Amino acid sequence: MEFSSKLLENAVDEMSQLPGIGKRTALRLVLHLLKQPEDQTKKLAGALVKMRENINFCANCHNISDTKLCEICANPKRDEQIVCVVEDIRDVMAIENTSQYRGHYHVLGGKISPMDGIGPGDLSITSLVEKVKQGKIRELIFALSSTMEGDTTNFYIFKQIEPYKITTTTIARGISVGDELEYADEVTLGRSILHRIPFESSLKSL
């Protein structure tokens, strides 16, 4: 792709680093920004810089937050003894949109994937196990995507907390095997949360 401007080329290169954005889409977005008022582009750039510099991660669940504790963990009406284990913030948003869950979350920040060089030490598993050890959790809900990596991560955490005899459940398989949680429709995902099953039962189907 030939560019008449090095500035334009650099902007397209940076835009194309975003997931799902190829060079042609990046060029279309950059040209769109050029057509907008300068103030609008500056607001976009400023919002991104401000987010990157000031964003926090909840000290309790590792969710993205503006404060030390996210709104969910700080809400006294939520049941802090029920914890839903998810891969990332997109899964928290997907489950919250169902309005069917009133517990807390624990965001792992990914899934165990040796092929991608991601091991247990790269995820926030240690802090989750520590909560279980301290007796803060009575039920742990595994809500990772039903992929090989998701099942591996679920099983690893299950073995880590097995000695502590807490209830472990997994969302019902209304979510198709291999599907990512964030793409499930709200009704299906909500029912999967409501009709969760004991995690040990799910191991029999693996």
ROSE-4610 file (N, C-alpha, C; in Angstrom, 1 decimal, always signed):
// ROSE-4610
residu = [M/M/M/E/E/E/F/F/F/S/S/S/S/S/S/K/K/K/L/L/L/L/L/L/E/E/E/N/N/N/A/A/A/V/V/V/D/D/D/E/E/E/M/M/M/S/S/S/Q/Q/Q/L/L/L/P/P/P/G/G/G/I/I/I/G/G/G/K/K/K/R/R/R/T/T/T/A/A/A/L/L/L/R/R/R/L/L/L/V/V/V/L/L/L/H/H/H/L/L/L/L/L/L/K/K/K/Q/Q/Q/P/P/P/E/E/E/D/D/D/Q/Q/Q/T/T/T/K/K/K/K/K/K/L/L/L/A/A/A/G/G/G/A/A/A/L/L/L/V/V/V/K/K/K/M/M/M/R/R/R/E/E/E/N/N/N/I/I/I/N/N/N/F/F/F/C/C/C/A/A/A/N/N/N/C/C/C/H/H/H/N/N/N/I/I/I/S/S/S/D/D/D/T/T/T/K/K/K/L/L/L/C/C/C/E/E/E/I/I/I/C/C/C/A/A/A/N/N/N/P/P/P/K/K/K/R/R/R/D/D/D/E/E/E/Q/Q/Q/I/I/I/V/V/V/C/C/C/V/V/V/V/V/V/E/E/E/D/D/D/I/I/I/R/R/R/D/D/D/V/V/V/M/M/M/A/A/A/I/I/I/E/E/E/N/N/N/T/T/T/S/S/S/Q/Q/Q/Y/Y/Y/R/R/R/G/G/G/H/H/H/Y/Y/Y/H/H/H/V/V/V/L/L/L/G/G/G/G/G/G/K/K/K/I/I/I/S/S/S/P/P/P/M/M/M/D/D/D/G/G/G/I/I/I/G/G/G/P/P/P/G/G/G/D/D/D/L/L/L/S/S/S/I/I/I/T/T/T/S/S/S/L/L/L/V/V/V/E/E/E/K/K/K/V/V/V/K/K/K/Q/Q/Q/G/G/G/K/K/K/I/I/I/R/R/R/E/E/E/L/L/L/I/I/I/F/F/F/A/A/A/L/L/L/S/S/S/S/S/S/T/T/T/M/M/M/E/E/E/G/G/G/D/D/D/T/T/T/T/T/T/N/N/N/F/F/F/Y/Y/Y/I/I/I/F/F/F/K/K/K/Q/Q/Q/I/I/I/E/E/E/P/P/P/Y/Y/Y/K/K/K/I/I/I/T/T/T/T/T/T/T/T/T/T/T/T/I/I/I/A/A/A/R/R/R/G/G/G/I/I/I/S/S/S/V/V/V/G/G/G/D/D/D/E/E/E/L/L/L/E/E/E/Y/Y/Y/A/A/A/D/D/D/E/E/E/V/V/V/T/T/T/L/L/L/G/G/G/R/R/R/S/S/S/I/I/I/L/L/L/H/H/H/R/R/R/I/I/I/P/P/P/F/F/F/E/E/E/S/S/S/S/S/S/L/L/L/K/K/K/S/S/S/L/L/L]
num = [1/1/1/2/2/2/3/3/3/4/4/4/5/5/5/6/6/6/7/7/7/8/8/8/9/9/9/10/10/10/11/11/11/12/12/12/13/13/13/14/14/14/15/15/15/16/16/16/17/17/17/18/18/18/19/19/19/20/20/20/21/21/21/22/22/22/23/23/23/24/24/24/25/25/25/26/26/26/27/27/27/28/28/28/29/29/29/30/30/30/31/31/31/32/32/32/33/33/33/34/34/34/35/35/35/36/36/36/37/37/37/38/38/38/39/39/39/40/40/40/41/41/41/42/42/42/43/43/43/44/44/44/45/45/45/46/46/46/47/47/47/48/48/48/49/49/49/50/50/50/51/51/51/52/52/52/53/53/53/54/54/54/55/55/55/56/56/56/57/57/57/58/58/58/59/59/59/60/60/60/61/61/61/62/62/62/63/63/63/64/64/64/65/65/65/66/66/66/67/67/67/68/68/68/69/69/69/70/70/70/71/71/71/72/72/72/73/73/73/74/74/74/75/75/75/76/76/76/77/77/77/78/78/78/79/79/79/80/80/80/81/81/81/82/82/82/83/83/83/84/84/84/85/85/85/86/86/86/87/87/87/88/88/88/89/89/89/90/90/90/91/91/91/92/92/92/93/93/93/94/94/94/95/95/95/96/96/96/97/97/97/98/98/98/99/99/99/100/100/100/101/101/101/102/102/102/103/103/103/104/104/104/105/105/105/106/106/106/107/107/107/108/108/108/109/109/109/110/110/110/111/111/111/112/112/112/113/113/113/114/114/114/115/115/115/116/116/116/117/117/117/118/118/118/119/119/119/120/120/120/121/121/121/122/122/122/123/123/123/124/124/124/125/125/125/126/126/126/127/127/127/128/128/128/129/129/129/130/130/130/131/131/131/132/132/132/133/133/133/134/134/134/135/135/135/136/136/136/137/137/137/138/138/138/139/139/139/140/140/140/141/141/141/142/142/142/143/143/143/144/144/144/145/145/145/146/146/146/147/147/147/148/148/148/149/149/149/150/150/150/151/151/151/152/152/152/153/153/153/154/154/154/155/155/155/156/156/156/157/157/157/158/158/158/159/159/159/160/160/160/161/161/161/162/162/162/163/163/163/164/164/164/165/165/165/166/166/166/167/167/167/168/168/168/169/169/169/170/170/170/171/171/171/172/172/172/173/173/173/174/174/174/175/175/175/176/176/176/177/177/177/178/178/178/179/179/179/180/180/180/181/181/181/182/182/182/183/183/183/184/184/184/185/185/185/186/186/186/187/187/187/188/188/188/189/189/189/190/190/190/191/191/191/192/192/192/193/193/193/194/194/194/195/195/195/196/196/196/197/197/197/198/198/198/199/199/199/200/200/200/201/201/201/202/202/202/203/203/203/204/204/204/205/205/205/206/206/206]
x = [+0.9/+0.0/+0.9/+0.7/+1.6/+0.9/+1.6/+1.1/+1.8/+1.0/+1.5/+2.1/+1.8/+2.3/+2.8/+4.0/+4.6/+3.8/+3.2/+2.4/+1.1/+0.5/-0.6/-0.2/+0.9/+1.3/+1.6/+2.2/+2.5/+1.2/+0.2/-1.1/-1.8/-1.8/-2.4/-1.7/-0.4/+0.4/+0.0/-0.2/-0.5/-2.0/-2.9/-4.3/-4.4/-3.6/-3.7/-3.2/-2.6/-2.2/-3.4/-4.5/-5.7/-6.2/-6.8/-7.3/-8.5/-8.4/-9.4/-9.3/-8.3/-8.2/-7.0/-7.4/-6.4/-5.9/-5.0/-4.5/-5.6/-6.4/-7.5/-8.5/-8.9/-9.8/-9.2/-7.9/-7.1/-7.1/-6.8/-6.8/-8.1/-9.2/-10.6/-10.8/-10.4/-10.6/-9.8/-8.6/-7.7/-8.2/-8.6/-9.2/-10.5/-11.2/-12.5/-12.1/-11.1/-10.6/-10.2/-9.5/-9.0/-10.2/-11.3/-12.5/-13.2/-13.0/-13.6/-13.0/-13.7/-13.1/-11.9/-10.9/-9.6/-9.9/-10.8/-11.1/-11.6/-12.4/-12.9/-11.8/-10.8/-9.7/-8.8/-8.7/-7.9/-8.6/-10.0/-10.7/-10.5/-10.5/-10.3/-8.9/-7.9/-6.5/-6.4/-7.0/-6.8/-7.5/-8.7/-9.4/-8.5/-7.9/-7.1/-5.9/-5.2/-4.0/-4.4/-5.5/-6.0/-6.3/-7.0/-7.4/-6.1/-5.1/-3.9/-3.1/-3.1/-2.3/-3.0/-4.3/-5.0/-5.9/-5.9/-6.8/-6.3/-7.2/-6.8/-7.4/-6.9/-7.4/-7.9/-9.1/-9.7/-8.8/-8.5/-7.7/-8.2/-9.6/-10.2/-10.4/-10.9/-11.2/-10.4/-9.6/-8.8/-9.6/-10.8/-11.6/-11.0/-11.2/-10.8/-11.7/-11.1/-11.8/-11.2/-12.0/-11.5/-11.0/-11.3/-11.0/-10.3/-9.9/-9.3/-10.1/-11.4/-12.4/-13.4/-13.7/-14.6/-16.0/-17.0/-18.3/-19.0/-18.7/-19.3/-18.8/-17.5/-17.0/-17.3/-17.6/-17.9/-19.4/-20.2/-21.6/-22.0/-22.5/-22.9/-24.0/-24.8/-25.9/-25.4/-24.1/-23.6/-23.1/-23.3/-22.9/-21.4/-20.6/-19.1/-18.6/-19.5/-19.1/-19.3/-20.0/-20.1/-19.2/-18.3/-17.3/-17.4/-17.5/-17.6/-16.2/-15.5/-14.2/-14.3/-13.8/-13.9/-12.5/-12.4/-11.1/-10.7/-11.7/-11.3/-12.6/-12.4/-13.4/-14.6/-14.4/-15.5/-16.5/-16.0/-16.9/-17.7/-17.0/-17.8/-18.9/-18.6/-19.7/-20.8/-20.4/-21.4/-22.4/-21.8/-22.6/-23.5/-22.9/-23.6/-24.8/-24.7/-25.8/-27.0/-26.8/-27.9/-28.8/-28.2/-29.0/-29.4/-28.7/-29.0/-28.0/-27.0/-26.0/-25.7/-25.7/-25.5/-24.3/-23.4/-22.2/-21.0/-19.8/-18.6/-18.0/-16.9/-16.1/-14.6/-13.9/-12.5/-12.0/-11.3/-10.8/-9.4/-9.2/-7.9/-6.9/-7.4/-6.5/-6.0/-6.8/-6.4/-6.7/-6.2/-6.4/-5.0/-4.9/-3.6/-3.5/-2.4/-2.3/-0.8/-0.2/+1.2/+1.6/+0.7/+1.1/+1.4/+0.7/+1.0/+1.9/+2.5/+3.4/+2.8/+1.5/+0.8/+0.6/+1.3/+1.1/+0.4/+0.1/-0.6/+0.0/+1.3/+1.9/+1.7/+1.2/+0.9/-0.5/-1.3/-2.7/-2.9/-4.0/-4.2/-4.9/-4.3/-4.8/-4.4/-3.2/-2.7/-3.6/-4.0/-4.9/-6.3/-6.7/-8.0/-7.9/-6.8/-6.6/-6.5/-5.9/-5.7/-7.0/-8.0/-9.3/-10.0/-9.8/-10.5/-9.8/-8.5/-7.8/-8.3/-8.6/-9.1/-10.5/-11.2/-12.6/-13.6/-13.2/-14.0/-15.0/-14.9/-15.7/-16.5/-17.8/-18.5/-18.8/-18.9/-19.1/-18.2/-17.6/-16.8/-17.4/-17.8/-18.4/-17.4/-17.1/-16.2/-17.0/-16.6/-17.3/-16.4/-15.4/-14.5/-15.1/-14.6/-15.1/-14.9/-15.8/-15.7/-14.8/-13.5/-12.5/-11.5/-10.5/-9.5/-8.8/-8.4/-7.7/-8.5/-9.8/-10.7/-10.9/-11.1/-11.3/-10.0/-8.8/-7.6/-7.4/-7.8/-7.7/-8.6/-9.9/-10.8/-10.3/-9.8/-9.3/-8.1/-7.2/-6.0/-6.5/-7.4/-7.9/-8.6/-9.4/-10.1/-9.2/-8.1/-7.2/-6.5/-6.3/-5.6/-6.5/-7.8/-8.7/-9.4/-9.2/-9.9/-9.8/-8.7/-8.6/-9.5/-10.0/-10.7/-12.2/-12.7/-14.1/-15.1/-14.9/-16.0/-16.8/-17.9/-18.8/-18.2/-18.0/-17.5/-18.5/-18.9/-19.9/-19.4/-20.0/-19.6/-20.9/-20.9/-22.1/-22.6/-23.9/-24.5/-24.1/-24.0/-23.5/-24.5/-25.3/-26.1/-25.2/-23.9/-22.9/-22.3/-22.3/-21.7/-20.2/-19.8/-18.4/-17.6/-16.5/-15.7/-16.1/-17.2/-17.7/-17.0/-16.7/-16.3/-17.4/-17.3/-18.4/-19.0/-18.1/-18.5/-19.5/-19.5/-20.4/-21.7/-21.9/-23.2/-24.3/-25.5/-26.6/-27.0/-27.6/-27.8/-28.7/-29.8/-30.7/-30.0/-29.2/-28.5/-27.5/-26.8/-25.8/-26.4/-27.5/-28.2/-28.7/-29.3/-29.8/-28.6/-27.5/-26.3/-25.8/-25.9/-25.5/-26.5/-27.8/-28.9/-28.9/-28.6/-28.7/-27.3/-26.3/-25.0/-25.0/-24.0/-23.9/-22.7/-22.6/-21.4/-20.2/-19.1/-17.9/-17.5/-17.5/-17.1/-17.9/-19.2/-20.1/-19.6/-19.1/-18.7/-17.4/-16.6/-15.4/-15.7/-16.9/-17.2/-17.5/-17.8/-18.1/-16.9/-15.8/-14.5/-13.8]
y = [-1.2/+0.0/+1.2/+2.1/+3.3/+4.5/+5.3/+6.4/+7.7/+8.7/+10.0/+10.8/+10.4/+11.1/+10.1/+10.4/+9.5/+9.6/+10.8/+10.9/+10.0/+10.0/+9.2/+7.7/+7.3/+5.9/+5.5/+6.4/+6.0/+5.9/+6.7/+6.6/+5.3/+5.0/+3.7/+2.5/+2.6/+1.5/+1.2/+2.3/+2.2/+1.8/+2.3/+1.9/+0.4/-0.1/-1.5/-2.5/-2.0/-2.9/-3.3/-2.7/-3.0/-4.4/-5.2/-6.5/-6.3/-7.2/-7.2/-6.0/-5.2/-4.0/-4.3/-4.5/-4.6/-3.2/-3.2/-2.0/-1.1/-1.8/-1.1/-0.4/-1.2/-0.7/+0.5/+0.3/+1.3/+2.6/+2.5/+3.6/+4.4/+3.6/+4.2/+4.9/+4.4/+5.0/+6.3/+6.2/+7.4/+8.5/+8.2/+9.2/+9.8/+9.0/+9.5/+10.5/+10.2/+11.1/+12.5/+12.4/+13.6/+14.5/+13.9/+14.7/+15.4/+14.8/+15.4/+16.7/+17.5/+18.7/+18.3/+19.1/+18.8/+18.5/+19.3/+19.1/+17.7/+17.1/+15.8/+14.7/+14.9/+13.9/+14.1/+15.3/+15.6/+15.0/+15.0/+14.4/+12.9/+12.3/+10.8/+10.5/+11.2/+10.9/+11.2/+12.2/+12.6/+11.5/+11.0/+10.0/+8.7/+8.3/+7.1/+7.3/+8.5/+8.7/+8.7/+9.4/+9.5/+8.1/+7.3/+5.9/+5.1/+5.2/+4.4/+4.8/+6.1/+6.6/+6.4/+6.5/+6.5/+5.3/+4.3/+3.2/+2.4/+1.8/+1.0/-0.4/-1.4/-2.7/-2.9/-3.4/-3.6/-4.5/-4.0/-4.7/-6.1/-6.2/-7.5/-8.5/-8.0/-8.9/-8.8/-7.8/-7.5/-7.0/-6.6/-5.9/-4.5/-4.0/-2.6/-1.7/-0.7/+0.2/+1.6/+2.6/+4.0/+4.2/+3.3/+3.4/+2.1/+2.1/+1.0/-0.3/-0.1/-1.2/-0.9/-1.8/-1.6/-1.4/-0.9/-0.7/-2.0/-3.1/-4.4/-4.8/-4.8/-5.2/-4.2/-3.0/-2.0/-2.0/-2.7/-2.7/-3.7/-3.1/-4.0/-5.0/-4.8/-5.6/-6.9/-6.9/-8.1/-9.1/-10.4/-11.5/-11.8/-11.4/-11.5/-13.0/-13.8/-15.2/-16.1/-15.6/-16.3/-15.6/-16.3/-15.6/-16.3/-15.6/-16.1/-15.8/-16.9/-16.8/-16.6/-15.5/-15.2/-14.9/-14.9/-14.6/-13.2/-12.3/-10.9/-10.0/-8.7/-7.7/-7.9/-8.3/-8.5/-9.5/-10.6/-11.6/-11.0/-10.2/-9.5/-8.7/-8.0/-7.1/-8.0/-9.1/-10.0/-10.6/-11.0/-11.6/-10.5/-9.4/-8.3/-7.9/-8.0/-7.6/-8.6/-9.7/-10.7/-10.3/-9.5/-9.2/-10.4/-11.5/-12.7/-13.1/-12.3/-12.7/-11.6/-11.9/-10.9/-11.1/-11.9/-12.2/-11.3/-11.7/-11.0/-11.8/-11.2/-11.8/-12.0/-12.8/-12.8/-12.9/-11.9/-11.8/-12.4/-13.4/-14.1/-13.4/-12.7/-12.0/-12.9/-14.0/-14.9/-16.4/-17.3/-18.7/-19.4/-20.5/-21.3/-21.8/-21.5/-21.9/-22.1/-23.3/-23.5/-23.1/-23.3/-23.0/-21.5/-20.7/-19.2/-18.8/-19.7/-19.4/-18.8/-19.1/-18.6/-19.7/-19.6/-20.6/-20.0/-20.8/-20.4/-19.1/-19.0/-17.9/-16.5/-16.6/-15.4/-14.9/-15.7/-15.3/-15.0/-14.4/-14.0/-15.2/-16.4/-17.6/-17.6/-17.1/-17.2/-16.4/-15.2/-14.4/-15.0/-15.7/-16.4/-17.6/-18.4/-19.5/-18.9/-17.8/-17.2/-16.8/-16.3/-16.0/-17.2/-18.3/-19.6/-20.0/-19.9/-20.4/-19.6/-18.3/-17.4/-17.6/-18.5/-18.8/-17.7/-16.9/-15.8/-16.2/-17.4/-17.9/-19.2/-19.2/-20.5/-21.2/-20.4/-21.0/-20.3/-21.2/-20.7/-21.1/-20.2/-20.5/-20.4/-21.5/-21.4/-21.0/-19.8/-19.3/-18.9/-19.8/-19.6/-20.2/-19.7/-20.2/-21.7/-22.5/-23.9/-24.4/-24.0/-24.4/-25.3/-25.9/-26.7/-25.9/-24.7/-23.8/-23.4/-23.2/-22.8/-24.0/-25.2/-26.4/-26.7/-26.5/-26.8/-25.8/-24.6/-23.6/-23.9/-24.2/-24.6/-25.8/-26.8/-28.0/-27.7/-26.8/-26.5/-25.8/-24.8/-24.1/-25.0/-25.9/-26.9/-27.7/-28.2/-29.0/-28.2/-26.9/-26.0/-25.8/-25.7/-25.4/-26.6/-27.8/-29.0/-29.3/-29.1/-29.5/-28.6/-27.5/-26.6/-26.8/-27.8/-28.3/-27.2/-26.3/-25.3/-25.8/-25.2/-25.6/-25.0/-25.9/-25.4/-25.8/-24.8/-25.1/-24.5/-24.9/-24.4/-24.0/-23.0/-22.6/-23.7/-23.8/-24.9/-24.8/-25.9/-25.9/-25.4/-24.4/-23.7/-23.0/-22.8/-22.2/-23.3/-23.2/-24.2/-24.5/-25.7/-26.0/-25.3/-24.6/-23.9/-22.4/-22.0/-20.6/-19.8/-18.5/-17.5/-16.9/-16.7/-16.3/-14.9/-14.0/-12.7/-12.6/-13.7/-13.7/-14.4/-14.9/-15.6/-14.6/-14.9/-14.0/-13.9/-12.8/-12.6/-13.6/-14.1/-15.0/-16.4/-16.8/-18.1/-18.0/-16.9/-16.8/-16.6/-15.9/-15.8/-17.1/-17.9/-19.2/-20.1/-20.0/-20.8/-20.5/-19.2/-18.8/-19.4/-19.2/-19.7/-21.2/-21.9/-23.4/-24.0/-23.4/-23.9/-25.3/-26.1/-27.4/-27.6/-28.7/-28.9/-29.2/-28.5/-28.6/-30.1/-30.9/-32.3/-33.1/-32.7/-33.4/-33.1/-31.9/-31.5/-32.2/-32.7/-33.4/-34.8/-35.3/-36.6/-36.6/-35.3/-35.2/-34.8/-34.6/-34.2/-35.4]
z = [+0.0/+0.0/+0.0/-1.0/-1.1/-0.5/+0.3/+1.0/+0.4/+0.3/-0.1/+1.0/+2.3/+3.5/+4.5/+5.0/+6.0/+7.3/+7.6/+8.8/+8.7/+7.5/+7.3/+7.4/+6.8/+6.9/+8.4/+9.1/+10.6/+11.3/+11.0/+11.7/+11.4/+10.1/+9.6/+10.3/+10.3/+10.9/+12.4/+13.1/+14.5/+14.7/+13.9/+13.9/+13.6/+12.7/+12.3/+13.3/+14.4/+15.5/+16.3/+16.2/+17.0/+16.5/+17.4/+16.9/+15.9/+14.9/+13.9/+12.9/+13.0/+12.1/+11.1/+9.8/+8.8/+8.3/+7.3/+6.8/+6.1/+5.3/+4.6/+5.6/+6.6/+7.6/+8.4/+8.7/+9.4/+8.6/+7.3/+6.4/+6.4/+6.3/+6.3/+7.6/+8.7/+10.0/+10.2/+9.7/+9.8/+8.9/+7.7/+6.8/+7.4/+8.0/+8.7/+9.8/+10.6/+11.6/+11.0/+9.8/+9.2/+8.7/+8.5/+8.0/+9.2/+10.4/+11.6/+12.1/+12.8/+13.4/+14.3/+14.3/+15.0/+16.5/+17.1/+18.5/+18.8/+17.9/+18.1/+18.1/+17.2/+17.2/+18.4/+18.9/+20.1/+21.3/+21.4/+22.5/+22.5/+21.3/+21.2/+21.7/+21.2/+21.6/+23.1/+23.6/+25.0/+25.9/+25.5/+26.3/+26.3/+25.2/+25.2/+26.1/+26.1/+26.9/+28.4/+28.7/+30.1/+30.6/+29.8/+30.2/+30.5/+29.6/+29.7/+31.0/+31.3/+32.4/+33.7/+33.8/+35.0/+35.4/+34.5/+34.7/+35.9/+36.7/+37.8/+37.6/+38.4/+38.5/+39.9/+40.0/+41.4/+42.2/+43.4/+44.4/+44.8/+44.6/+45.1/+43.9/+42.8/+41.7/+40.4/+40.4/+39.2/+38.0/+38.2/+37.2/+36.9/+35.7/+35.4/+36.2/+36.8/+37.6/+37.6/+38.0/+38.2/+39.6/+40.5/+41.9/+42.4/+43.7/+44.3/+44.2/+44.5/+44.4/+43.3/+42.5/+41.4/+42.0/+41.2/+41.7/+42.1/+41.5/+41.9/+43.3/+43.5/+44.8/+45.9/+45.6/+46.6/+46.9/+46.2/+46.3/+47.5/+48.6/+49.7/+49.5/+48.4/+48.0/+47.3/+46.8/+46.1/+47.2/+46.8/+47.7/+47.5/+48.4/+48.2/+48.4/+48.9/+49.1/+47.9/+46.9/+45.6/+44.6/+44.0/+43.1/+41.8/+40.7/+39.3/+38.7/+38.3/+37.7/+36.2/+35.7/+34.3/+33.7/+32.4/+31.7/+31.8/+31.3/+31.3/+31.5/+31.4/+31.6/+30.7/+29.5/+28.5/+29.0/+29.7/+30.3/+31.5/+32.3/+33.3/+32.8/+31.7/+31.1/+30.5/+29.9/+29.3/+30.3/+31.5/+32.5/+33.2/+33.4/+34.1/+33.2/+31.9/+31.0/+31.1/+31.7/+31.8/+33.0/+34.0/+35.2/+36.0/+35.9/+36.6/+37.7/+37.9/+38.8/+39.8/+41.1/+42.1/+43.0/+42.6/+43.4/+42.9/+43.3/+42.9/+41.7/+41.2/+40.1/+40.6/+39.8/+39.9/+38.4/+38.0/+36.6/+36.5/+35.8/+35.7/+34.8/+33.8/+32.9/+31.7/+31.5/+30.4/+30.8/+30.0/+30.2/+30.1/+30.8/+30.7/+29.2/+28.6/+27.2/+26.9/+27.1/+26.9/+25.4/+24.5/+23.1/+22.9/+23.8/+23.7/+24.8/+25.5/+26.6/+27.8/+28.0/+29.2/+30.2/+31.4/+32.4/+33.6/+34.6/+35.8/+36.5/+36.4/+37.1/+36.4/+35.1/+34.4/+34.6/+35.4/+35.7/+37.1/+37.5/+38.9/+39.7/+39.6/+40.2/+41.7/+42.0/+43.4/+44.4/+43.9/+44.8/+45.0/+44.0/+44.1/+45.1/+45.0/+45.9/+47.4/+47.5/+48.8/+49.4/+48.6/+49.1/+49.6/+48.9/+49.3/+50.6/+50.7/+52.0/+53.2/+53.0/+54.1/+54.4/+53.7/+54.0/+53.5/+52.6/+52.1/+51.1/+50.5/+49.4/+49.8/+49.6/+49.8/+48.5/+47.4/+46.1/+45.0/+44.2/+43.1/+41.8/+40.9/+39.6/+38.5/+37.8/+36.7/+35.5/+34.9/+33.7/+32.6/+32.4/+31.3/+30.1/+28.9/+27.6/+27.6/+26.9/+26.9/+25.8/+25.9/+25.0/+25.8/+25.1/+25.7/+26.8/+26.4/+27.4/+28.6/+28.3/+29.4/+30.4/+29.8/+30.6/+31.4/+30.8/+31.5/+32.6/+32.4/+33.5/+34.6/+34.3/+35.3/+36.2/+35.5/+36.2/+37.1/+36.6/+37.4/+38.7/+38.6/+39.8/+40.7/+40.1/+40.9/+41.8/+41.2/+42.0/+43.0/+42.8/+43.8/+45.0/+44.8/+45.9/+46.5/+45.8/+46.2/+47.7/+48.4/+49.8/+50.7/+50.2/+51.1/+51.1/+50.3/+50.3/+50.2/+49.2/+49.0/+47.8/+47.6/+46.4/+45.2/+44.2/+42.8/+41.8/+41.0/+39.9/+38.6/+37.5/+36.2/+35.5/+34.7/+34.0/+33.1/+33.0/+32.2/+30.8/+30.1/+28.7/+27.7/+28.1/+27.1/+26.1/+26.6/+25.8/+25.0/+23.7/+22.8/+23.1/+23.0/+23.2/+22.1/+22.6/+21.7/+21.6/+22.1/+22.0/+23.0/+22.7/+23.6/+24.3/+25.6/+26.5/+26.0/+25.6/+25.3/+24.1/+23.3/+22.1/+22.3/+23.5/+23.8/+24.0/+23.6/+23.7/+25.2/+25.6/+27.1/+27.7/+27.0/+27.5/+27.8/+26.8/+27.0/+28.1/+28.2/+29.2/+30.6/+30.6/+31.9/+32.4/+31.5/+32.0/+32.4/+31.7/+32.1/+33.5/+33.9/+35.2/+36.2/+35.9/+36.9/+37.1/+36.0/+36.0/+36.0/+36.7/+36.8/+37.5/+37.2/+37.7/+38.5/+39.4/+40.2/+39.2/+39.5/+38.6/+38.4/+39.4/+39.4/+38.3/+38.2/+37.3/+35.8/+35.6/+34.3/+33.9/+34.8/+34.5/+33.8/+34.1/+33.6/+32.1/+31.6/+30.2/+29.4/+30.1/+29.3/+28.7]
